[in-house]
Amino acid sequence: MSIQFPAGHAGPAGRVGLAQTARHSLALAGRGVTRFMKSPMQLVDVVLTPIISLLMFIYLFGDAMSGGDTDGYLQLVAPGVMVMAVFQASIGVGASLAADASTGIFDRFRSMPIARSSPLIGAVLADIVRYVVCLGALILLALVMGYRVQSGPLASLAALALLIGFALSFSWISVYLGMLIKNPASVQGLMTILILPLTFASNVFIPREGMAGWLRAWSDVNPVSLVAETVRGLLGGGPVAGSLFGTLAWMAGVIVVFFPLALHAYRKNAV
């Protein structure tokens, strides 16, 4: 795909403004979206994995976990599986960038009059397609299974926006690992090591009241628990203020730490 940028921008060694960085990033995000459209099989994993997870936890473990109230358990688990699904989908961008690092495409980007950060930002923004497809398939299945949204359209849209924002924020960990180790399999393995403990030591599958004291204390500050609780509140008409504040704090903290680290690793590769 040929990428065209507006004329009159600073060269590779010059400084690029915020507006120019945004334009460059969106142009490269368009490149990533085109790749998804040309090869939709790249989206199969982000659709099948959460669908299988939701079916398994409701129909295999639902009776045991809920004491026979599978309908009530679905209300608890469906938002949690949405969080788990987008969190797992965030692995893809780091693995993809690690694969790109061996093709020489970044050398081409560095020779172009674009912001140094725009290839990374563009790749992260392009992944929104993955999150939308993943959530769309999962929500459709949950509704067919009997999940009930008890809030209005604005709250529902806010829940979806929060899920996508959560995935975008935490994807910078994956991007950093992709730029640091440049091995797709290693990125996937390390991100899985991070995601599984955070997911299973949370309130995604069981309510906090059913946890041991030490696990409940961790779950109360676990970012996966916080965003799951916020999404449940937004979709179910419950309280969201406390968990929303914690979720936004985690998202901001991850970006503040890992965006500069990812950019530094990217620039270091150019030396």
HURA-V371524 format. One line per field, one symbol per residue. phi: phi as a letter, one per 20 degrees, with the letter a starting at -180 (. if undefined). psi: psi as a letter, one per 20 degrees, with the letter a starting at -180 (. if undefined). Layout:
# HURA-V371524
phi = ???
psi = ???
This chain:
# HURA-V371524
phi = .edddffneffgeeedffffgfffffffffgfffffffcfffefffeffffffffffeeedgfffdmnefffffffegfffffgfffffffgfffffffffeenffffffeefcffeffffffffffggffffgfffffgfffffofdedcefffffffffffffffffffffffgffffdlcgfffffffffffffffeecefdcfffeefgfffffffdffffffffffgffedmefcgfffffffffgfffffeefffffffffffef
psi = ppppqqrjrqahirqprgggggggghghhhgghhgghhmiiiighiggghgggggghghgigghhikimhghhhhghghghgghghghhihhhghghhhhhiijhhhghhiqmrqhihhggggghhihgghggghggggggghhijpopjrrhghghhgghggghggggiihgggghghgikoghhggghhhhggghhgilakghqqhhjqqghhhgghhiphggghghggggghjkaqigghgghghggggggghghghgghghghhii.
